[in-house]
Amino acid sequence: MSGKQLVSRIKRKLWTKAAGEDAYITSTGDFRTRERHGLVKRPNYAYGMLRAADVAKYFGKRKVTAVEFGVASGHGLLNMIELSEAIERETGVEIRVVGFDTGKGLPPLEGYKDHPELWRGGDFAMEDRETLMRKIGGRAEIIWGDIRDTIDAFTDALDPAAPLGFVSVDVDIYTATKSALRCLAGRPARSL
Ligand SMILES: C[S@@+](CC[C@H](N)C(=O)[O-])C[C@H]1O[C@@H](n2cnc3c(N)ncnc32)[C@H](O)[C@@H]1O
């Protein structure tokens, strides 16, 4: 072991003892190391989006599409934008970020599978569309409307050069989830 390696080992040991391993990784780790330790914001999105970029690169693609079904006030979509920028720096693969939402909250519920004891039409309505669009600043698209009516045109128009690599389904109700999952049916050239 070289002197440099020894110093680095001692530094890690002392740091970890004093503040814990997470603090050490957060301060010294690169993006992949922090992701592996679950130390980036929205680790569930980070994991899938990073894998999507890696797989896209493996297949010689320079771009991949990542989707959030259910945007509400946009916290998740803004996290996806931040992650896409970090992942682009890490992999060189560009990420097209797309959100889907009615803009008016949950659509009317259609039966017991939508859990009317938990939810009501209109729940999670977007509070301030203009502010969200300003924060997004052109770094993501939002497809407005009921997913049931928008999903097929979106999937049909996916560019095989930027295939679908990641989806988050966060729409709360069964009927909307079923519609969202239509993006995975068929069209093998349009997804990873
Ligand atoms: C729990 S919120 C999403 C929260 C967001 N993913 C986040 O992490 O910040 C659920 C959203 O799904 C949307 N949604 C539910 N069903 C939908 C449908 N059929 N079409 C479009 N949007 C829908 C609602 O408008 C609501 O804003």
PDBQT file of the ligand as one rigid body, heavy atoms in Angstrom, charges set to zero:
ROOT
HETATM    1  C1  LIG A 201     -49.417  11.790  -6.073  1.00  0.00    +0.000 C 
HETATM    2  S1  LIG A 201     -49.588  12.979  -7.305  1.00  0.00    +0.000 S 
HETATM    3  C2  LIG A 201     -48.015  12.941  -8.105  1.00  0.00    +0.000 C 
HETATM    4  C3  LIG A 201     -46.872  13.422  -7.247  1.00  0.00    +0.000 C 
HETATM    5  C4  LIG A 201     -45.549  13.591  -7.994  1.00  0.00    +0.000 C 
HETATM    6  N1  LIG A 201     -45.179  12.398  -8.704  1.00  0.00    +0.000 N 
HETATM    7  C5  LIG A 201     -44.407  13.951  -7.063  1.00  0.00    +0.000 C 
HETATM    8  O1  LIG A 201     -43.651  13.043  -6.655  1.00  0.00    +0.000 OA
HETATM    9  O2  LIG A 201     -44.247  15.124  -6.744  1.00  0.00    +0.000 OA
HETATM   10  C6  LIG A 201     -50.649  12.200  -8.479  1.00  0.00    +0.000 C 
HETATM   11  C7  LIG A 201     -50.924  13.004  -9.739  1.00  0.00    +0.000 C 
HETATM   12  O3  LIG A 201     -51.417  12.097 -10.741  1.00  0.00    +0.000 OA
HETATM   13  C8  LIG A 201     -52.255  12.819 -11.620  1.00  0.00    +0.000 C 
HETATM   14  N2  LIG A 201     -53.154  11.877 -12.313  1.00  0.00    +0.000 N 
HETATM   15  C9  LIG A 201     -53.885  10.881 -11.739  1.00  0.00    +0.000 A 
HETATM   16  N3  LIG A 201     -54.607  10.249 -12.680  1.00  0.00    +0.000 NA
HETATM   17  C10 LIG A 201     -54.334  10.838 -13.873  1.00  0.00    +0.000 A 
HETATM   18  C11 LIG A 201     -54.768  10.639 -15.208  1.00  0.00    +0.000 A 
HETATM   19  N4  LIG A 201     -55.655   9.667 -15.533  1.00  0.00    +0.000 N 
HETATM   20  N5  LIG A 201     -54.256  11.423 -16.174  1.00  0.00    +0.000 NA
HETATM   21  C12 LIG A 201     -53.350  12.408 -15.876  1.00  0.00    +0.000 A 
HETATM   22  N6  LIG A 201     -52.912  12.646 -14.613  1.00  0.00    +0.000 NA
HETATM   23  C13 LIG A 201     -53.394  11.885 -13.633  1.00  0.00    +0.000 A 
HETATM   24  C14 LIG A 201     -53.000  13.790 -10.725  1.00  0.00    +0.000 C 
HETATM   25  O4  LIG A 201     -53.372  14.949 -11.444  1.00  0.00    +0.000 OA
HETATM   26  C15 LIG A 201     -51.979  14.091  -9.622  1.00  0.00    +0.000 C 
HETATM   27  O5  LIG A 201     -51.391  15.344  -9.850  1.00  0.00    +0.000 OA
ENDROOT
TORSDOF 0
